[in-house]
Amino acid sequence: MKSILKIIVIALTLILFNCKNEAVQITYKYGNKPTVITCNDLDDNLYQEAMYSFEDDIFNYYKKKNFKSTLVNAYAQFIRNANFGRLAYEDIISEHSIKVFEALKQDNKLWDPENTKSHLNYDSPLIKCVINNIKDNSLKTTFNSLLSINDLSPKLIGPPLNSRYRDALKDKYLASYIAFDFYYSKFFDIDLSKINLDRPEPKVDFNKKPE
């Protein structure tokens, strides 16, 4: 009898383990992209996938609005509109980013449901790694100062980012922070099942003056 129970327990454990693994499996679209984030003992591949997917989302969104838009323009507009609360996330989010987010949600250390300023856990290993590797020392000091008084939030760090949006192109640790706190963290407040992923491509007005 004990042997049968032991077999049942092992079988159930394997089933649960396989279900959990299946839940977090995603297709990596950006596996051939350069490795730009290195955090010891963390799933760098998933975090990089999230960052690249975020960049594609904002680039494609602003490209539709202005066919001459570039990634640096997309960062500028995204950060500015995020600071003023004027982002229509439902129009920006892609199907791939939703799948990436579902995988990210499995990382319990990355999120803090009790954080009213952001669902992101600023004490998580990933965010500590990201902030410690930001290239701009003055910006890093600002981050650490806000962390030291437990006051880091998109609202307070947003204004300094307004003038440093170009840095995100060459500093992917900074880009990762923006992706996680200004983008994926917002997914928790959105009914992702209602997003129209088959939204039609808007017509491009070639006579429109670039912003």
Phi, psi and omega in degrees: 000316179298324180295320180295316179298320180297319179295319180296316179299315179298318180297316179295322178298317179295321180296314180296320180296317181292324178295320179296316179297320181296326183293332185257000182286132176224162174271122182277108180280337189245027181297337180268001178284157179300145175284116186238352179233125178228107177234119186305134174065017178245162181279077184302326182299317180292318181293321177293321177300318179297316182295314181293323179294321176300313181298320178296320182297311183289325179296312182295324181294310182284338175294324178293326181282331181209107189297345179265005182293145178244176180296322179294322175295321180297317177299315182301312182288322180298311182295317180298312181292328177295318180296329181263005179066034184246026181266130174264082185303325182299335180270349184259322187297134178257164178299321181294320180294328176295317179295320177297318179299320179298324176289320180296328181296340179288344178273093185295334181285341185281337187241153179226097182300337182274352181282110183280343179276328181195147178282358181280139176269107184288349177265004181290153179304322181296310184293324175299317179296314181300310183294319181293342182253005176297134187286322182287109185296323180292321178291321177298320178297320178297315178302309184293327177294317179293323178294322184296333178252016177055045185231015178290136178197157176304326182296320184273327181273346182300310181303315177299330180286339180303325182262002183235020183298330179294332182297334183296338180287327182253347179242096185282349171289318175295318178300323180292319177300313180301316181299315185283320185270327183263352184233285186297327178300331181285342182298332181297335183261009183240138174280093186295338181289343182261002179285132179278097181280352178257023181301137183292151177288126178291149179290139181273126177267101183287351178266356181286133180287128180301144179286000000 
